[in-house]
Amino acid sequence: MSDDITHVQEFFTARAADWDSRFPDDGPAYAAAVAELGLGDGDRVLDAGCGTGRALPPLRAAVGVSGVVVGADVTPAMLEAAVRAGRDREGRLLLADVSALPFRTQSFDAVFAAGLVAHLPRPAENLRELRRVVRPGGMLALFHPIGRAALAARQGRRITPDDLRAEDRLRPLLAGSGWRMTSYVDEDARFLALAVREG
């Protein structure tokens, strides 16, 4: 296991038990972001870095009973918290690393990724792996329930020029990984970048 994965697991294991109670008002932001993916009945969607599974209920509602919802995370404690919250009823939970997903090529219509970009050890490579599992024309949503400035303030830091979520950094990063950014919103109430899989 790489040091990068170990670091991510340590960070989230220490926070898993009270993660949902620390951010109790994020539900509407998740639902709004999922709605912008434009999913329909029967679609297949991956929640990459699903954490405690907060996106799984709106994802299930979007794809209906005939759709497929999979939540993948690298931290067992976060998946255990998702099960305790009953979110395993909304989709399949899987212990998996986004650098090597255990899915066939073009398995999904869309990928939803909340708070994932900041934790990717090799962003371009990892975004290419997400592209691999999405069909051509499928969508990627990079989401956070608060914007970059609000998150930096919460964490007691400043936004730095090397922030991957800055539009002028994220757009070429996505393009180089086979995605075309279609929209970008970074405001206090949310961060959401949508991209379509090219080719």
Secondary structure in CASP SS format (residue, H / E / C, confidence):
PFRMAT SS
TARGET T0000
AUTHOR 0000-0000-0000
METHOD secondary structure of the structure
MODEL  1
M C 1.00
S C 1.00
D H 1.00
D H 1.00
I H 1.00
T H 1.00
H H 1.00
V H 1.00
Q H 1.00
E H 1.00
F H 1.00
F H 1.00
T H 1.00
A C 1.00
R C 1.00
A C 1.00
A C 1.00
D C 1.00
W H 1.00
D H 1.00
S H 1.00
R H 1.00
F C 1.00
P C 1.00
D C 1.00
D C 1.00
G H 1.00
P H 1.00
A H 1.00
Y H 1.00
A H 1.00
A H 1.00
A H 1.00
V H 1.00
A H 1.00
E H 1.00
L C 1.00
G C 1.00
L C 1.00
G C 1.00
D C 1.00
G C 1.00
D C 1.00
R E 1.00
V E 1.00
L E 1.00
D E 1.00
A E 1.00
G C 1.00
C C 1.00
G C 1.00
T C 1.00
G C 1.00
R C 1.00
A C 1.00
L H 1.00
P H 1.00
P H 1.00
L H 1.00
R H 1.00
A H 1.00
A H 1.00
V H 1.00
G C 1.00
V C 1.00
S C 1.00
G C 1.00
V E 1.00
V E 1.00
V E 1.00
G E 1.00
A E 1.00
D E 1.00
V C 1.00
T C 1.00
P H 1.00
A H 1.00
M H 1.00
L H 1.00
E H 1.00
A H 1.00
A H 1.00
V H 1.00
R H 1.00
A C 1.00
G C 1.00
R H 1.00
D H 1.00
R H 1.00
E C 1.00
G C 1.00
R E 1.00
L E 1.00
L E 1.00
L E 1.00
A C 1.00
D C 1.00
V C 1.00
S C 1.00
A C 1.00
L C 1.00
P C 1.00
F C 1.00
R C 1.00
T C 1.00
Q C 1.00
S C 1.00
F E 1.00
D E 1.00
A E 1.00
V E 1.00
F E 1.00
A E 1.00
A E 1.00
G C 1.00
L C 1.00
V H 1.00
A H 1.00
H H 1.00
L C 1.00
P C 1.00
R C 1.00
P H 1.00
A H 1.00
E H 1.00
N H 1.00
L H 1.00
R H 1.00
E H 1.00
L H 1.00
R H 1.00
R H 1.00
V C 1.00
V E 1.00
R E 1.00
P E 1.00
G E 1.00
G E 1.00
M E 1.00
L E 1.00
A E 1.00
L E 1.00
F E 1.00
H E 1.00
P C 1.00
I C 1.00
G C 1.00
R H 1.00
A H 1.00
A H 1.00
L H 1.00
A H 1.00
A H 1.00
R H 1.00
Q C 1.00
G C 1.00
R C 1.00
R C 1.00
I C 1.00
T C 1.00
P C 1.00
D C 1.00
D C 1.00
L C 1.00
R C 1.00
A C 1.00
E H 1.00
D H 1.00
R H 1.00
L H 1.00
R H 1.00
P H 1.00
L H 1.00
L H 1.00
A H 1.00
G H 1.00
S C 1.00
G C 1.00
W E 1.00
R E 1.00
M E 1.00
T E 1.00
S E 1.00
Y E 1.00
V E 1.00
D E 1.00
E E 1.00
D C 1.00
A C 1.00
R E 1.00
F E 1.00
L E 1.00
A E 1.00
L E 1.00
A E 1.00
V E 1.00
R E 1.00
E C 1.00
G C 1.00
END
